[in-house]
Amino acid sequence: MFMENEKLHKIRHSFSHVMAQAVQELFGPVKLGIGPATDTGFYYDFDCEHRFVPEDLPLIEKKMKHINAQAQKFEKREISREDALAHFSSKGEKYKVELIKDLPEGEKITIYSNGPFEDLCKGPHVEHTGQLKHFKLMSIAGAYWRGNEKNPMLQRIYGVAFETAEELNSYLKQLEEAEKRDHRKLGKQLDLFSISETVGPGLILWHPKGAIIRHEIENFWRNEHFKGGYEILYTPHIGRANLWETSGHLGFYKDSMYSPMEIDQIKYYAKPMNCPFHIQIYQNSSRSYRDLPLRWAELGTVYRFEKAGVLHGLMRVRGFTQDDAHIFCTPEQMEEETLRVLRFSLNIWKTFGFSQIKAYIATRPQDAVGELARWEDAQKSLIKAVEKEGLKYELDEGGGAFYGPKIDLKVKDAIGREWQTTTIQFDFNMSERFQLEYTGADGRKHRPYMIHRALLGSIERFFGILIEHYAGNFPLWLAPVHVKILDITSQEEDYAIEIANKLSEKGLRVKTDISNDTINAKIRTASMEKVPYIVIVGKKEKENKSISIRLKGNKNVYGISLEEFASLLLKEISEKSLVSYYK
């Protein structure tokens, strides 16, 4: 977690203590788990006989406000390991005892108290509870102690907290807007996708309208990759066990892989990643420095086991199509290739309407593999790339994977939420495991640099982000239906069909509604379907061989020629405009 505001971190952490104090006073006896600050607030885990319900949250809030009004001072004291164990054991706080036992020998143990409440805690906190004002308790959830399903299930209460009332209100409005934009609700309303318990949780069924949008995304993705100097690959969905042993997935990633199947008495696994297959293609031929760089991309479907409790619509699934790419290059090409892939990613995101982008650079951890010089060169190339592009960025010192540093790009959507998207990841481990080589200008064998790159992340998750970003009102080039034609009476039915046929012949996606419903009912239906252009034809339009269109915001444009309308829409689509060309 990147906590940019230390003061806000203190506020949120202090709120977790006040909430725990309030819960103990209202519902005791209560055993305490942990209560950290989060990116938007705080939570605390409780072992309590009382089963919390939403109606309890206002009561806890009221008690918290009472505690805050008392301006109880937060006081810190150090305590020996033995005294800490004896103290929390005497209070029956078994979870705190477990945490103390897991602390390294010699580590300082501190307790923070405010009023009658005290907790095992590293801090820091605000000076007193009177400085805690702007918060709201949000929800109740179950949480296994220390995230292990073999441990007891505790009750977790979440809250949000900010420095000012304005910030809190703004966040609550954002949540309200996010609920309206929920991709699961809109996915059902717009008939885009579904998840069937019969098929299995976390496995997405793309409906015709959703499949059209996916088709447009993938076509654009492929065309941009061809223009960007990439070649497209296709690889199998399964591979032999020895492939995954060599890659290290069976050693490091087995818990996320599905159980093997046996074919000809040999174990095969569904692929969790595409990279070992791309490496096999690299190794299929001898490579020279003249062949490099190689830029290989694939829309490859992978399968990863996720616990049922974390599955979430399109955002967290068990089968997904990763928009993967691997770049094999020489050390001399590395800096240029890093910049190239970053620019490529930024261009794609801006085409889809995301302009607020921030980079997070994760550097070498202590358990890293690979030559130190390679790490340093790779890290420098990542930093140079984001600086050349003028991107805001943060360094996550030591936060890289053991096999290489990376850039993560996070984009902000229409309501200000940040989403983790593109990853540009160096890999010094895989090239060693598979002994990748190329022949250099000196005639000797060298190890290529290998860069993993997932741009959209996965098609499924990206689609979920896209639905929520646009609230289902997709730009014309992505919309599953470009135009819906409505007749006012049955007398215009033949004209509506004629228009539909002519627009379809020009390559536009068209639907008609020539039912017996009233025109107002037809307009409501088309509006609910979020069709970008609603064409209405009545007696006047039929006589004049023209059309009238209804735009978002209940704006109407009358007496347009069909040719003019079609020409403007085709231009809007070809230019991938994010706004309607009809103002």
ZIMOFEN-V285490 format. One line per field, one symbol per residue. phi: phi as a letter, one per 40 degrees, with the letter a starting at -180 (. if undefined). psi: psi as a letter, one per 20 degrees, with the letter a starting at -180 (. if undefined). burial: I if it has 24 or more other ideal C-beta (glycine too) atoms within 12 Angstrom, else O. A space follows every 50 residues. Layout:
phi=???
psi=???
burial=???
//
This chain:
phi=.cccbcccdcdcccccccccccccccbdcbcccbaccbcbaaaabbbacc ccbdccccccdcccccccccfcccbbacacdccccccccccgccccdccc ccccdgccbbbbbafccaacacgcbccacccbbbaacbabacacdggbcc cccbbbbbbbaacbcccccccccccccccccdccccccccfcaabbccci cgbcbccdccccccdcccccdcccccccgcbcbbbccbacdccccccgcc cbbdccbcdcbbbfgbcbbcccacdccccccdccbcbbdccccbbbbacb cbbbcbcdcbcafccbbbbabcccabbbacdccdcccccccccdcccccc ccgbbcbbbbbbbcccccbgcdccdccccccccccccccgccabcbcgcc ccbicabbbbbcccbgccbcbcbbbcbcccccccfcaaccccgccbcccb bcabccgaccccccccdcccfgccddccdcbcbbbbccbccbdccccccd ccccccgccbbbbbcccccccccdcccccfcdbbcbbbdcccccfbbbbb bdggcbbbgccccccccccccccccfccbcccc
psi=ponhohghgggghhhhghggggghhhjqqpppdqmrqahidrrqpqophp oqrhihghgggggghgghhilpppppqqqqgghgggghghijmhhhgggg hiqqpipppqppqpciqqqpqiarrrgriijognrppgrprqpppkjpii rqprpppqrqqrhqhggghgghhggghhhhjphgghhggjlgrrpphggq qjppoorgghhgggggghggggghgghjjqqpqprriqqqhhghgghihh hijhijqqqqqpoljppqqppirighghhhggiiqqprhhiqqpopqpnp prppppqhiipncihoripqopnqqppprrhhigghhggghgggghgghh hjjoiopqqoopaprhkqqrpghgggggghhgggghhhikqqqqpnpjjr riiqrrppppqpahjjqpppeqpooqoigghghjlqqqprhjjrpqpqqp pqopfifqhgggggggghgjkimqqghhphpgppppqgrihjghhghggg gghhhijqoqqqnkrjqqhhhgggghghilpgpopppagggghjlarqqp rqjkpqpqlqqhggggghghghghilqiqqio.
burial=OIOOOOOIIIIIIIIIIIIIIIIIOIIOOIIIIIIIIIOIIIIIIIIIOO OIOOOIIOOIIOIIIOIIOOOIOIOOOOIOIOOIIOIIOOIOIOIIIIII OOOOOOOOIIIIIIIOIIIIIOIOIIOIIOIIIIIIIIOIOOIOIOOOOO OOOIIIIIIIIIIOOOIIOOIIOIIOOIOOIIIIOIIOIIOIIOIOOOOO OIIIIIOOIIOIIIOIIIOIIIOIIOOIOIOIIOIOOIIIIOIIOIIIII OOOOOOIIOOOOOOOOOOIIIIIIIIIIIIIIIOOOIOIOOIIIIIIIII IIIIIIOOOOIOIIIIIIIIIIIIIIIIIIIOIIIIIIIIIIIIIIIIIO IIIIOOIIIIIIIIOOOIIIOOOIIOIIIIIIIIIIOOIOIOIIIOOOOI IIIIIIIIIIIOIIIOIIIIIIIIIIIIIIIIIIOIIIOOOOOOOIIIII IIIIIIIIIIIIIIIIIIIIIIIIIIIIIIIIIIIIIIIOOIOOIIOIII OIIOOIOIIIIIIIOOOOIOOIIOOIIOIIIIIIIIIIOOIIOOOIIIII IIOOOOIOOIOIOOIIOIIIOIIOOIOIOIIIO
//
